[in-house]
Amino acid sequence: MQIRVGYELVYDFPQPTPMILTLSIHYSRASDLLRPDHLITDPPVPVSGYRDGFGNWCTRLVAPQGKLRLSADTVVKDSGAPDMVLPNAWQIDVPNLPEETLVFLLGSRYCETDQLSDTAWKLFENAPMGWGRVQAICDFVHKHVQFGYEHASSTKTAMQVYAERRGVCRDYAHLAIAFCRCMNIPARYCTGYLGDIGMPPPYGPMDFAGWFEAYLGGAWHTFDARNNQPRIGRVLIARGRDAADVAISTAFGANTLESFKVWTDQVA
């Protein structure tokens, strides 16, 4: 299967402004790119790249005063298989976890494990350990939270999602991640492309998607509390502790996002 993915973002800046962008497809999918995943800026500006502490590809630039259009368009080769389901994947005791997973047990900007720990244990203490417990968390979050783009907020945390019972895909992921960490299961946030391949219409507006990965049985596995079913055609962009680590753009100055388009479509 081939999937065309891309974006077009238009910003307006009152003065030259430094930016960090996390928009490049993750290095783990580099061999699947059928054409380069190049960032195009209009007007042209110098850009430089680096890897952050989580291994994500990031871009630095200084946006000029006025409008700046950022875009990319590429085609990704995909297996066409849905997300893997491994119900026998076991939970590893904390003393035996690899050191690199431990940071994903800790509280973070959007995942307040200290405030949600008692709630998590009351809700999930009797759920089967391992895959079954993570699935029980996804089932709860999926039913507990009402989806709606009008509920989006860049400052909403897992605790607020639990209390308000509404949000967007990143909010589902943050609440599920926080619950997993409270139950001693490492969990990390993922952002990327996820279209409607294999799903019946009607289709909503396209956006970047948020999901999470849990560490079970010695490997990271994909979970999606928003959709709560195996999906086809995920294209990873970045991973981190939560959305603060993988913001698609960070501008160090005033700006207005004037236009936002994302696409991810199966190529006939």
QUIPE-V790903 format. One record per backbone hydrogen bond with DSSP energy under -1.0 kcal/mol. NH is the residue of the N-H (numbers start at 1). CO is the residue of the C=O. If there is no record, write none. Layout:
NH|CO  NH|CO
//
This chain:
3|76  4|265  5|74  6|263  7|72  8|261  9|70  10|259  11|68  12|256  13|66  17|63  19|61  20|250  21|59  22|248  26|236  29|26  30|27  32|29  33|30  34|75  38|36  40|71  42|69  48|60  50|58  52|56  55|52  58|50  59|21  60|48  61|19  63|17  66|13  68|11  69|42  70|9  71|40  72|7  74|5  76|3  77|32  78|1  83|231  89|86  96|93  97|94  101|98  102|99  104|101  105|102  108|111  111|108  113|111  116|112  117|113  120|116  121|117  122|118  123|119  124|120  125|121  127|124  131|89  134|130  135|131  136|132  137|133  138|134  139|135  140|136  141|137  142|138  143|139  144|140  145|141  146|165  148|167  151|148  152|149  158|110  161|157  162|158  163|159  164|160  165|161  167|146  171|168  172|168  173|169  174|170  175|171  176|172  177|173  178|174  179|175  180|176  181|177  182|178  183|179  184|181  185|180  187|104  188|213  189|240  190|211  191|238  192|209  193|235  199|196  209|192  211|190  212|223  213|188  214|221  215|186  216|219  217|90  219|216  221|214  223|212  228|224  235|193  237|191  238|191  240|189  245|242  250|20  252|18  253|251  256|12  258|10  259|10  261|8  263|6  265|4  267|2
//
